[in-house]
Amino acid sequence: MTLTVASSHGDIDESLVPGTVHLVDLEHTMATRHAKDQKDIVLVPTPSSDPDDPLNWTPRRKYLALTCALLYTWFNGMALSVVYSVLVPLSTALSVTEADLNAGTGYMFLLLGLGLLFWQPFALQYGKRLTYLITLIALMAITVWGPYARGNGRWIANRILTGFFAAPIEALPETTIADLFFAHERGTYLGWYAFTLAGSNFFAPVICGFINDGVGYRWVFYFQAIFCAATWVFLFFFMEETNYDRRTVGIVAEPTDGVPEPSSPDGEKSKKTSEDPSEGIQRIPSPDDGSSATTKKTFWQKMSVIDKPRPFMMHYRAWQSLKLLSWPVVFYSGFSYGTYLVYFNILNATSSIILGGPPYNFRPSLVGLSYVSCIIGVSAAAAFTGVFSDHFIIRLARRNNGVSEPEHRLWLFAVSALVIPSSLILWGVGAAHHVHWFGLVFAMGTTAFANTMGITLSVSYLIDTYRDISGDALTTCILIRNIMSFAIGYGITPWLDNLGYQNCFISVAFVGLAICCVFLVMIKWGKKFREMKRVDYWREVKKRIDLGLVH
């Protein structure tokens, strides 16, 4: 099977099912750009000849931009997670019940989703760099206010504002990664993102417990504000804008002598292709050969806070994100992501209560230290769903005549479908029967492992399918995810009080098992779901190309 490719930068083959790409050029017959280090890997999407196209940046320039996005994610995530290991002392200091503290976290997650309806269109309209800088400095100020938010009303207000200004953490770094990297390597860097997103949430309680024991609960917030301020300075000097108005999507055939070269027929080698496979790879002018009329940006142009002017489309993008709720792949990605985040919320909402109460009686610092297990789990999952998953999909593509389907990556969910119920039973039933603390800490690590798998695989599946509208689709995904988180944040404490640890977590485990197995439905029928929205997708992509809104 050979998929056709567009023969010029202005063509779109609307017969292609979104997400299905010819990733591996097994016979070296495709006249398009290939990876330099793996000559049979096709670059998806095909980069332009512009040296300032983020896909054409040097590795150093790409990794610097990636580092900035990951630093933003790490310290933003830590600021969101300051309360998890100090729930009990914070409840006393702020005169807020533990149930209301958890409810505040629910409101925060709700605004982390709803806030994206503003921030993601804002970033795509006015620039990602500007959005990173505005939201991080605002989050710093709100974090300083945190220890003075006494009473339920002020605490809820603080959490709502925190959620609103921290919202870009949920989608902007993934969009930045999609700007910088190709399909065959994107999973690796999304794995890094998942590590910083989940890892920061688990690392914050490790240090916050000791900070609380050493200098008091207020410095739990002050230190996070200091970290945000330092990160803001770094981003100001080193974070480049990655928005780029792309005039082409998917795989584009390379021209020969100024004439577009038609794609080869299915299963047939092109007669124009050289017998030497390497000669059919680099026909398009290289961004570094000086043939492009585009000049490189100067240092001060790179440091500009405001991106180039574009037609005002913020309202359109926000509305489009809501319309995407009806697209099966987008809804599944958000539902899957939300499901795995629910387990993370349950863990955070109960860790201080379980480990801080009898018979364990951990101090806040020890409760925080137990999150080291989660960091280990996050690291393992980031490697598994990042580097390993990229190799995994390339291997499956080779077995599928070089064609990669987004559903190939979903097979890895089989691991988390087994890990989640066993981890939740060990955590809840173990706490009810007072098992040794190591059993609970081990369950925390395996739950974190599965949670991080859910982040990487859900987001990768969405971007692999709808890369050209992923900025808006990610908003939809996170909106679904965070509405689910809001609900569980409101209900987890009464759920535990009414059912007890054992019955609560047994029910959660089996519900979790059933939900996690939904990936099998997508593996079987996912391509049909993508076919259902094929016409709508390409119509939307065409409209965005005409308006200069494809990144």
VOGU-3710 file (C-alpha; in Angstrom, 3 decimals, decimal comma):
1> mtltvasshg> 0,000/0,000/0,000  1,355/3,425/-0,957  -0,376/6,593/0,116  -0,489/9,464/-2,309  1,054/12,759/-1,372  0,311/16,302/-2,408  2,281/17,227/-5,513  2,614/20,889/-4,621  2,443/23,110/-1,582  -1,102/24,165/-2,389
11> dideslvpgt> -2,646/20,734/-2,866  -4,532/18,685/-0,306  -5,530/15,106/-0,996  -8,958/14,978/0,632  -9,226/11,233/0,074  -6,666/10,600/2,815  -7,999/9,575/6,212  -6,650/12,071/8,769  -3,777/10,566/10,737  -2,960/7,775/8,292
21> vhlvdlehtm> 0,534/8,568/6,975  3,207/6,803/4,943  5,850/6,993/7,675  8,386/4,450/6,396  9,571/4,502/2,779  10,357/0,798/2,545  11,321/0,830/-1,146  12,901/4,323/-1,137  10,596/5,489/-3,921  8,860/8,481/-2,297
31> atrhakdqkd> 10,033/11,818/-3,697  9,725/13,744/-0,472  11,871/14,778/2,491  13,360/12,014/4,642  15,084/12,023/8,013  18,850/12,517/7,832  19,725/9,827/10,360  17,107/7,292/9,191  16,945/7,425/5,405  13,716/5,434/5,130
41> ivlvptpssd> 11,743/7,580/7,606  9,539/10,172/5,898  9,355/13,608/7,515  5,725/14,248/8,471  4,754/17,021/7,997  7,058/18,033/5,141  8,967/21,156/6,241  9,139/24,286/4,099  12,386/25,755/2,742  12,211/28,662/5,222
51> pddplnwtpr> 15,082/28,587/7,739  12,771/30,075/10,385  10,260/27,257/10,012  10,553/25,598/13,471  10,716/22,205/11,749  13,928/23,404/10,062  15,597/24,807/13,164  18,951/23,398/14,184  18,843/20,782/16,975  20,338/23,316/19,394
61> rkylaltcal> 17,646/25,871/18,619  14,902/23,246/18,904  16,178/21,915/22,215  16,446/25,418/23,671  12,798/26,078/22,784  11,868/22,659/24,176  13,801/23,377/27,392  11,891/26,632/27,858  8,533/24,872/27,373  9,521/22,105/29,811
71> lytwfngmal> 10,769/24,583/32,440  7,465/26,431/32,157  5,617/23,152/32,613  7,744/22,034/35,570  7,524/25,178/37,693  3,957/25,967/36,665  3,050/22,411/37,683  4,828/22,767/41,013  2,893/25,956/41,773  -0,336/24,030/41,174
81> svvysvlvpl> 0,656/21,264/43,586  1,840/23,065/46,697  -0,999/21,883/48,918  -1,021/18,101/48,465  1,396/17,109/51,235  0,324/19,894/53,635  -3,457/19,535/53,533  -3,756/18,992/57,282  -1,602/21,934/58,497  -2,938/24,180/55,742
91> stalsvtead> -6,500/23,408/56,772  -5,751/24,641/60,283  -3,784/27,721/59,196  -6,342/28,967/56,656  -9,474/27,931/58,583  -10,611/25,853/55,608  -11,781/22,247/55,937  -9,949/19,491/54,074  -13,083/18,909/52,012  -13,100/22,590/50,971
101> lnagtgymfl> -9,379/22,477/50,183  -10,065/19,563/47,835  -13,110/21,363/46,419  -10,831/24,325/45,687  -8,568/21,984/43,765  -11,622/20,893/41,790  -12,386/24,505/40,847  -8,755/24,958/39,864  -8,945/21,997/37,485  -12,207/23,307/36,049
111> llglgllfwq> -10,553/26,638/35,206  -7,478/24,860/33,879  -9,844/23,581/31,201  -12,156/26,558/30,705  -9,218/28,970/30,753  -7,854/27,339/27,629  -10,850/28,608/25,670  -9,196/32,011/26,113  -5,463/31,297/26,339  -5,035/28,807/23,497
121> pfalqygkrl> -6,720/31,072/20,893  -4,778/33,994/22,405  -1,469/32,140/21,966  -2,243/31,178/18,375  -3,400/34,726/17,628  -0,758/36,859/19,360  2,049/34,417/20,044  2,992/31,544/22,309  5,984/33,450/23,699  3,740/36,287/24,921
131> tylitlialm> 1,322/33,786/26,484  4,076/31,969/28,343  5,361/35,243/29,797  2,006/36,771/30,787  0,625/33,682/32,475  3,795/32,827/34,374  4,184/36,281/35,914  0,490/36,306/36,859  0,794/32,856/38,424  3,731/34,089/40,484
141> aitvwgpyar> 1,624/36,917/41,943  -1,335/34,658/42,708  0,933/32,098/44,393  2,264/34,831/46,721  -1,357/35,572/47,689  -2,028/31,892/48,493  -1,015/31,808/52,194  -3,228/34,844/52,893  -6,370/33,333/51,334  -8,048/32,635/54,671
151> gngrwianri> -11,575/31,328/54,649  -13,422/29,278/52,096  -14,379/32,169/49,788  -10,873/33,558/49,409  -9,392/30,099/49,008  -11,822/29,206/46,204  -11,100/32,568/44,507  -7,370/31,912/44,733  -7,761/28,457/43,188  -9,994/29,789/40,387
161> ltgffaapie> -7,452/32,458/39,415  -4,628/29,954/39,724  -6,436/27,629/37,332  -7,175/30,397/34,833  -3,614/31,736/34,582  -1,996/28,294/34,740  -4,285/26,899/32,019  -1,693/27,056/29,177  0,324/24,326/30,909  -2,310/21,886/29,708
171> alpettiadl> -2,008/22,442/25,936  0,545/25,082/24,949  3,690/22,959/25,525  2,195/20,094/23,487  1,438/22,551/20,678  4,999/23,861/20,891  6,317/20,301/20,578  4,092/19,723/17,539  5,573/22,915/16,040  9,141/21,663/16,500
181> ffahergtyl> 9,195/17,932/15,836  8,118/15,400/13,233  5,689/12,513/13,616  8,368/9,826/14,060  9,996/11,651/16,994  7,084/13,546/18,533  6,185/10,835/21,052  9,636/11,030/22,636  9,297/14,722/23,402  5,689/14,379/24,498
191> gwyaftlags> 7,075/11,797/26,924  9,440/14,467/28,229  6,494/16,827/28,563  4,509/14,183/30,447  7,460/13,708/32,781  7,631/17,427/33,597  3,845/17,782/33,903  3,272/14,768/36,149  6,728/14,838/37,725  6,337/18,434/38,873
201> nffapvicgf> 3,010/17,572/40,465  4,701/14,782/42,406  7,980/16,598/43,156  6,272/19,628/44,709  4,900/17,624/47,673  8,385/16,163/48,279  9,911/19,571/49,003  6,786/21,317/50,304  6,511/18,972/53,263  10,049/19,811/54,371
211> indgvgyrwv> 9,523/23,525/53,722  6,411/23,455/55,904  8,235/21,634/58,715  11,253/23,955/58,476  9,971/27,486/57,917  6,178/27,249/57,915  3,332/26,896/55,456  3,672/30,387/53,950  7,084/29,583/52,494  5,519/26,626/50,732
221> fyfqaifcaa> 3,931/29,259/48,497  6,810/31,777/48,542  9,365/29,309/47,216  7,124/28,367/44,295  6,678/32,053/43,469  10,467/32,518/43,472  10,869/29,548/41,120  8,237/31,043/38,777  10,039/34,408/38,762  13,391/32,822/37,898
231> twvflfffme> 11,787/30,779/35,119  10,134/33,906/33,730  13,533/35,598/33,384  14,947/32,555/31,575  11,996/32,401/29,195  12,197/36,125/28,474  15,750/35,795/27,149  15,631/32,350/25,551  12,054/31,399/24,582  11,496/31,898/20,843
241> etnydrrtvg> 8,152/32,161/19,109  7,220/28,856/17,436  4,054/30,028/15,670  4,616/29,588/11,938  2,025/30,112/9,216  2,382/26,911/7,210  1,202/26,771/3,606  1,364/23,008/3,341  0,084/20,047/5,332  1,040/16,388/5,501
251> ivaeptdgvp> 3,538/14,954/3,021  4,473/17,122/0,039  6,181/15,736/-3,070  9,423/17,416/-4,036  9,615/19,358/-7,298  12,168/18,449/-9,930  13,431/21,342/-12,095  10,505/23,456/-10,951  7,885/20,930/-12,089  5,867/19,080/-9,452
261> epsspdgeks> 6,648/15,385/-9,480  3,553/13,185/-9,399  3,232/10,504/-6,788  3,915/6,896/-7,667  0,930/4,625/-8,306  0,025/2,176/-5,588  2,540/-0,638/-5,324  4,581/0,630/-8,322  8,006/2,239/-8,354  8,411/5,520/-10,180
271> kktsedpseg> 10,582/5,211/-13,273  12,034/8,633/-12,553  13,411/7,493/-9,231  17,121/6,787/-9,174  18,279/3,276/-8,448  20,327/4,684/-5,599  17,801/5,246/-2,780  19,758/8,133/-1,298  19,507/10,145/-4,520  15,727/10,401/-4,241
281> iqripspddg> 15,776/12,034/-0,848  17,197/15,557/-0,988  15,707/17,184/-4,096  14,001/20,070/-2,377  16,329/23,040/-1,728  17,833/22,819/1,731  17,003/25,595/4,185  20,744/26,119/4,581  21,717/26,383/0,921  20,780/30,026/0,599
291> ssattkktfw> 18,226/29,410/-2,150  15,323/30,608/-0,072  14,285/34,213/-0,455  13,415/34,300/3,220  15,985/35,908/5,495  16,698/34,580/8,956  15,402/36,457/11,966  17,793/38,653/13,882  18,295/38,182/17,620  15,995/41,115/18,439
301> qkmsvidkpr> 13,304/39,796/16,103  13,482/36,484/17,939  13,091/38,325/21,255  9,990/40,231/20,117  7,118/39,716/22,527  4,360/40,280/19,955  3,994/37,820/17,073  3,199/38,867/13,473  -0,325/40,248/12,864  -2,984/37,776/11,744
311> pfmmhyrawq> -6,728/37,957/11,012  -8,547/38,073/14,346  -9,834/34,536/14,906  -9,872/34,053/18,682  -13,666/33,779/18,816  -13,639/31,341/15,895  -11,008/29,123/17,521  -12,860/29,058/20,848  -16,104/28,100/19,113  -14,285/25,513/17,011
321> slkllswpvv> -12,910/23,920/20,185  -16,465/23,468/21,441  -17,612/22,049/18,086  -14,829/19,466/18,244  -16,583/17,851/21,220  -18,599/15,900/18,647  -15,514/14,434/16,945  -15,023/10,875/18,277  -11,216/10,881/18,363  -11,072/14,241/20,131
331> fysgfsygty> -13,694/13,180/22,668  -11,962/9,861/23,319  -8,595/11,572/23,839  -10,095/13,953/26,394  -12,035/11,175/28,097  -8,963/8,934/28,265  -6,765/11,753/29,554  -9,409/12,726/32,098  -9,814/9,158/33,319  -6,131/8,801/34,114
341> lvyfnilnat> -6,039/12,236/35,733  -8,915/11,237/38,007  -6,708/8,547/39,543  -3,990/11,136/40,082  -6,506/13,431/41,823  -7,770/10,621/44,028  -4,214/9,830/45,051  -3,365/13,444/45,872  -6,637/14,025/47,706  -6,107/11,024/49,985
351> ssiilggppy> -2,324/10,736/50,463  -2,053/13,318/53,247  -5,165/11,941/54,966  -4,118/8,266/54,799  -0,392/8,607/55,467  -0,825/11,449/57,949  -3,408/9,529/59,992  -3,124/6,419/62,192  -1,422/3,962/62,107  1,186/5,656/59,892
361> nfrpslvgls> 1,142/9,182/61,396  3,563/10,608/58,812  4,680/14,186/59,278  4,020/16,446/56,251  7,681/16,085/55,267  7,382/12,283/55,200  4,120/12,457/53,284  5,971/14,580/50,753  8,925/12,192/50,701  6,606/9,326/49,766
371> yvsciigvsa> 6,061/11,098/46,412  9,579/10,063/45,383  7,902/6,777/44,455  5,624/8,709/42,095  8,587/10,424/40,455  10,155/7,028/39,773  6,884/5,848/38,244  6,621/8,984/36,116  10,187/8,560/34,832  9,570/4,957/33,813
381> aaaftgvfsd> 6,298/5,835/32,065  7,824/8,799/30,229  10,511/6,520/28,778  7,987/3,788/27,957  5,417/5,997/26,231  8,016/8,348/24,760  11,162/6,786/23,307  9,806/3,232/23,293  6,481/4,210/21,737  8,213/5,986/18,832
391> hfiirlarrn> 10,235/2,856/18,086  7,071/0,804/18,541  5,012/2,713/15,961  7,882/2,685/13,449  8,111/-1,093/13,833  4,355/-1,495/13,338  4,502/0,810/10,317  7,204/-1,376/8,750  4,931/-4,397/9,215  2,057/-2,408/7,668
401> ngvsepehrl> 3,814/-1,658/4,355  5,250/1,549/5,753  1,881/3,043/6,717  1,399/4,305/10,263  -2,021/4,560/11,898  -2,607/6,637/15,056  -4,216/3,581/16,701  -0,879/1,728/16,615  0,272/3,682/19,671  -2,862/2,771/21,636
411> wlfavsalvi> -1,720/-0,845/22,064  0,517/0,378/24,874  -2,613/1,139/26,932  -2,816/-2,612/27,595  -0,160/-2,127/30,277  -2,008/0,654/32,111  -5,287/-1,273/31,917  -3,683/-3,857/34,194  -1,689/-1,460/36,376  -4,542/0,902/37,326
421> psslilwgvg> -6,974/-1,510/39,041  -4,215/-3,395/40,870  -2,653/-0,129/42,106  -5,954/1,296/43,331  -6,858/-1,893/45,182  -3,444/-1,974/46,841  -3,784/1,681/47,852  -7,362/1,619/49,160  -7,713/-1,904/50,516  -4,162/-1,731/51,879
431> aahhvhwfgl> -4,981/1,461/53,777  -8,180/-0,085/55,158  -6,243/-3,094/56,478  -3,203/-1,074/57,627  -0,643/-2,795/55,419  2,999/-1,805/55,760  3,623/1,720/54,496  5,852/0,404/51,699  2,819/-1,220/50,061  1,051/2,137/49,895
441> vfamgttafa> 4,127/3,938/48,613  4,560/1,258/45,937  0,924/1,751/44,892  1,564/5,487/44,602  4,430/4,799/42,198  2,481/2,435/39,963  -0,523/4,778/39,900  1,780/7,600/38,816  3,190/5,301/36,125  -0,276/4,686/34,679
451> ntmgitlsvs> -1,244/8,359/35,028  1,756/9,453/32,962  0,971/6,810/30,340  -2,493/8,315/30,026  -1,047/11,793/29,445  1,417/10,826/26,720  -0,664/8,300/24,799  -3,905/10,312/24,834  -2,219/13,506/23,619  -0,055/11,658/21,073
461> ylidtyrdis> -3,115/9,947/19,604  -4,889/13,278/19,189  -1,926/15,078/17,606  -1,101/12,112/15,358  -4,683/12,218/14,055  -5,388/15,949/13,737  -1,975/17,600/13,749  -3,046/20,583/11,617  -5,813/21,647/14,023  -4,176/20,240/17,151
471> gdalttcili> -4,020/23,641/18,863  -7,823/23,835/19,049  -8,347/20,081/19,450  -6,084/20,044/22,511  -8,283/22,724/24,083  -11,281/20,429/23,623  -9,338/17,487/25,035  -8,268/19,397/28,151  -11,752/20,835/28,631  -13,185/17,311/28,845
481> rnimsfaigy> -10,348/16,154/31,051  -10,665/18,979/33,552  -14,438/18,833/33,834  -13,924/15,232/34,930  -11,261/16,382/37,400  -13,576/19,056/38,772  -16,254/16,478/39,449  -13,914/14,091/41,266  -12,387/16,929/43,298  -15,844/17,750/44,602
491> gitpwldnlg> -16,831/14,172/45,284  -13,792/12,276/46,520  -13,992/13,238/50,207  -17,732/12,408/50,623  -17,163/9,237/48,591  -14,480/8,086/51,000  -16,481/9,098/54,073  -19,572/7,189/52,947  -17,980/4,020/51,564  -14,718/3,751/53,455
501> yqncfisvaf> -11,330/3,088/51,914  -11,899/-0,547/50,988  -15,268/-0,316/49,228  -14,462/3,042/47,657  -11,252/1,888/46,013  -12,569/-1,514/44,961  -15,371/0,233/43,089  -12,919/2,760/41,627  -10,623/-0,068/40,513  -13,255/-1,987/38,575
511> vglaiccvfl> -14,762/1,116/37,037  -11,226/2,054/36,071  -10,596/-1,332/34,484  -13,716/-1,019/32,336  -12,887/2,528/31,246  -9,235/1,771/30,501  -10,277/-1,038/28,157  -12,100/1,431/25,904  -8,826/1,683/23,978  -9,753/-1,663/22,399
521> vmikwgkkfr> -12,836/-0,032/20,880  -10,673/2,683/19,337  -8,168/0,172/17,981  -10,977/-1,678/16,202  -13,104/1,245/15,005  -10,836/4,271/15,383  -10,105/4,501/11,660  -13,842/4,434/10,883  -14,341/7,280/13,343  -11,566/9,224/11,614
531> emkrvdywre> -13,136/8,536/8,229  -16,446/9,939/9,519  -14,829/13,362/10,026  -12,509/13,248/7,009  -14,416/15,783/4,895  -14,962/18,136/7,842  -11,289/17,949/8,760  -9,903/18,778/5,320  -12,489/21,537/4,858  -11,281/23,071/8,109
541> vkkridlglv> -7,612/22,693/7,134  -8,232/24,375/3,753  -9,945/27,286/5,453  -7,014/27,721/7,832  -4,441/27,566/5,040  -6,297/30,339/3,197  -6,272/32,463/6,360  -2,656/31,625/7,225  -3,642/29,845/10,449  -2,012/26,421/10,030
551> h> 0,991/25,985/12,332
//
